[in-house]
């Protein structure tokens, strides 16, 4: 296999890690004010991801850095072309990061209300916009012969992309609800399980529709396999959330996200950013770095990624216990 | 202002802002790790309280550093896409390595440290903060590798077919001599920042408690003051030594930056170090007058010889025109380079001098109750932050008009250079850059206020924040009353 293809796969792996992991902590943030009826319950929700959200987010930074290193042209065109959506994502992520860490530092109801809103909005915005962005990449964008983005912001808001945004939002909502049912106990667990059961049906319909649309209009034959896996996983998800089989439901929602990434990247290859008008498409070949750089980076990634998985896996093991309202200590924050 | 100016302002604002928080994290994480180590080894409760106290301040600061760091990685693509296309093959590698080798460790193990107080065995828990401390420093290495390559490109060739810089030697990029000097300089500056921070806050508390007659309370802070000032002194020496090395490298690699740091318009033998130059420094050499100067010092800094010849800005402009083409002003903004260089040095030296004074006052186990000492301790805290900011303003503005400065050495790299004006995104309008500039600046402004208020509030509360965490006894009692034990730490 060509090194540029290896790196195409590796970038897909990094995005998979990001969307599967941050997917549920986006979901937790999105549901904060829905499932957490009072402050203690909200703290239960936040603390299910407390030790891990930051590590989850690094998958994004790694995907970004790896794209810069392995496919500079892709990185340059994508980020300058999708300028406004990316700006909104960055602003949302900034607000989200500080809210996680600063929420408990101030003992004040109004402060908690504000940081809860910040966490909620900071999770919704990227959850929707990543879907919009990826759907546009699958669909193709206006690129000139120098691979420069020449479309407008409103070109990005086409029906296919908006359905993509709804798809990722629903996937993460369900993934988050399922995660919460798995990681909490008591009322929160019951409510999260019930919500997951209802959400999974909507997700099945919306994500299924988007996947079929993407497959039929923009993809190649073999990615039908990903569509079938996604559909199967979504069915398992619907079934297991009804039966309150929480572990299985979580695996099913994770598999759905993996299948979605396979579908997205599978439909692109060998392009990385197809041009709507054909000639300016960025491909794994014309967007990639030299073989020398790719070789170095392959070594780095092949050695370090398993290590990262090991210690992140260990973290999840250390914090494997369910959290309940009884676990939440009194506020330790100071009044500003 | 056009997209180029706006993009430059945005990069300047977001980077200087990011680097307010970063040096504190880089220096404070190891200091907190040292405090916790001392607690684990000596069982002295004072160190536990100090660990938790400075640990909370570290966390408040860490969050905003992480949040603003995300922007750093993405704005190369957003605002500087032509730069990214040109350098991606070599510049992207250290960024990706940073994420994989350092940032993952830092973020994951910080989560383990925050939430692992009673979940992990004492020594494993201690190891997690050390992992964070080491990773933040490793992080700095990779980022500086990328920056040093922009100052002095190595390990790279120019591919005229693609018009891009291509990496041929990763070893050269990661052992770039510019990097080998910049890394200790940046790290020791970070330790100076954190040392001053610890000594400043603990010193202020010590004075306050002594004056209130609470000698017992003051004794809790004293070891932190000592740790802080010792850190300041060691890092002060490191900053001086590495900075001296950097000056010599700069003379060799970026003589224009060196000359503009001195506002040296015309070359001279035995160039002086000017302490104060007045007049119109905005790139007009006609109207400047140097009022105070140290004869020969700049020549000495640059080459180790008081009489050596230092080329001036005008001469270097001609030299650059011959090498890289006419019609470009190769001089950086003299006003900015001249003053940022002086402020960096002045503020840095000032901090180290304060540390010496503090150490003298506290000799032989004394507690200090001088009111002016307490005030000075607080005033000292922002100094190294400012010195770092001016240092970056100097090194980045001094590189202008280049975004990738040419490597002038005989072993230099043909064609691997880029003017900043060429690096900006061509597909992004001025209006869009203005939108993001305003959005980031507004959000950063709000966050700065919150950060400052939180830091001040926690610093002013003192080590008793440690007692706010549920104690093992209280947790056991609550656990016995029903349900599991509450978490020892929760958001």
Interface residues (C-beta under 8 A of the other chain):
Chain A: X43 X46 X47 X50 X51 X52 X53 X54 X55 X57 X58 X60 X61 X62 X64 X65 X66 X67 X68 X69 X70 X71 X72 X73 X75 X76 X77 X78 X79 X80 X81 X83 X84 X86 X87 X90 X91 X93 X94 X95 X97 X98 X100 X101 X102 X103 X104 X105 X106 X148 X149 X150 X289 X290 X292 X293 X296 X297 X300 X301 X304 X305 X308 X311 X312 X315 X318 X319 X323 X324 X326 X327 X328 X329 X330 X332 X334 X336
Chain B: X56 X59 X60 X62 X63 X64 X66 X67 X68 X69 X70 X71 X73 X74 X76 X77 X78 X79 X81 X82 X84 X85 X87 X88 X89 X90 X91 X92 X93 X95 X96 X97 X98 X99 X100 X101 X103 X104 X105 X107 X108 X109 X110 X111 X112 X114 X115 X116 X119 X120 X164 X166 X167 X168 X170 X425 X426 X427 X428 X432 X435 X436 X439 X440 X443 X447 X450 X453 X454 X457 X458 X461 X465 X468 X469 X470 X475 X482 X483 X484 X485 X486 X487 X488 X490 X491
